[in-house]
Amino acid sequence: MKQHLRFAISFFILTFFAKNTFAQSPASANPNAKWWKEAIIYQIYPRSFKDADGDGIGDLKGIISKLDYIKSLGVTAVWLNPIYSSPNDDNGYDVSDYRNIMKDFGTMEDFDALLKGLHERGIKLVMDFVLNHSSDEHKWFQQSRSSRYNIYRDYYHWWNAENGKPPYRYSLFDVNGDAWKYDSLTNAYYLHYFSRKQPDLNWENPTLRQEVFDIMKFWADKGIDGFRLDAFQFAAKDTTYPGFPNGFEKKFNLYYAMQGNLHGYLQQMYHEVFSKYDVMSVAEGAGNSFADAHNLVDSNRHELNMTYAFDGVDIPKPEGYSLLHFKEVFSKWDSAFQNDGWLSIFLSNHDQARMVSRFGNDSPPFRDLSSKMLATFIMTMRGTPYFYYGDELGMTNIRFDDIRDYRDIETLNAYEHQKNIGGDLKKFMKLKAFESRDNGRTPFQWNHSTNAGFTSGTPWIKVNPNYKTINEETENADPNSVLNYFKNVVNLRKTHPALVYGKYDLLDKTNPDVYAYTRTGEGEKLLILLNFTSKNAKANIKIDLSKANLLLSNYKIPPSLDQGNIVLRPYESMVYKLPR
Ligand code: NOJ
């Protein structure tokens, strides 16, 4: 008994020591070590996390009430979707006051308490900055549209109507796909790449740029730890507005991203803001090539720390996807960034449907296993991992079949558009059940009480009915749950620097079912084996595992290594430490 106790105490001391040594002096021998490379980022969609005041909308006090839960996950940073004042045309991505908190979410005092609570728990905060556009209800736009001679006129992009119709530009959220909106007040069109209520800001204007940098400094002075730049690759425009070749008007990334003086603006932002604080910076979108992505993040350029590319999340289709393609995409990105630059690793966020429903298998026999397998993938790749709230429970798509259940402007306007052009609405609804962003925005499932414990009021969007079985309380009590597996895989990443900095080598490249790779760092080599199918699948690798140490597996019964054959069970994931 005593011996047991001694063992338990020394194990605790060792684990504590290992964890904290790595947390505080990361890979000390590594001159490229940075806290943001070692960060494990947990994304919270504030509207859907926890409602404290019963209005059916998640809020900052709600998040504060769950800080210990967030801490228990082991994550080291939180990314919050926009929380600034907003009329909510696009759930906060239409900001009407960048220095205030959205009423639905609370007050600046709540924000200060949230930041303090996170920091007290050793968790950093990354804020979302929407700088390609503002809300049309922002005072800048109200002034800008009031007269052609107003000092705010050049904060936005205007085209005077006496010059005829402006050259066509595509809008992602407009019902007619038209990015120019006519405003009779001054007989001119304004540009909006997103909704009509999200007019694009004019980054060519140095006064606007200075205003934006001041806003960023306002938040950095409060002590936030990072900036996520929303849609920033579209911020610079060719304001001579050349016509695009026929058929290419809608090629959004190719013709709308990485234009004009974008890099100049980022370098100025670095000089004015990032260089003055210990903050991380990440941009949404990586341009059109590896060269574009490098130009955004290579450290000698003084622009950003990292970016995230969409190639990975764009892979799944309702009819399925090929693992060979998936491996190719992630391996290509890794090899392009093995010497310079840094990437983000993610399979879901608020613009995607649920990870397990797209990349895994959310049917009852496989939801749990495939969620764990995907979490293993994210936590064992090189790049900073981003994990979306609810994926740690294996939350699934809700699959609305009635358009009235949707809340997202993208889906609602696309539906209107289909209706207007006499499109196939049944087909549309089927597609949206697979891919709509609202699938990933349903309330967090805390327990099996009404509304999953998210709110005492009426939730702003329906709760997934599977909350009775998939919820935090139930999973917390089950040592084999997705939630508890997630905590283990997070801890694995934190205690093995090779998973952060180590070299990535793809094995068994042509295997259509199994993703196998090694991560080799100073003094250790780890092997990761992932079965992406619902069948047994053989890994064709020539590594003797008899002396390897199994660090983590998503099956209770360890794998049998029959005569060196490695056969993975459905959605099995394993992480081995290989002998040196
Ligand atoms: C990208 C954001 O992630 C998305 O949610 C938003 O709708 C658009 N940018 C417009 O801000």
Boltz pocket constraint, residues with backbone or C-beta under 6 A from the ligand:
constraints:
  - pocket:
      binder: B
      contacts: [[A, 90], [A, 93], [A, 94], [A, 130], [A, 194], [A, 230], [A, 231], [A, 284], [A, 350], [A, 351]]
      max_distance: 6.0
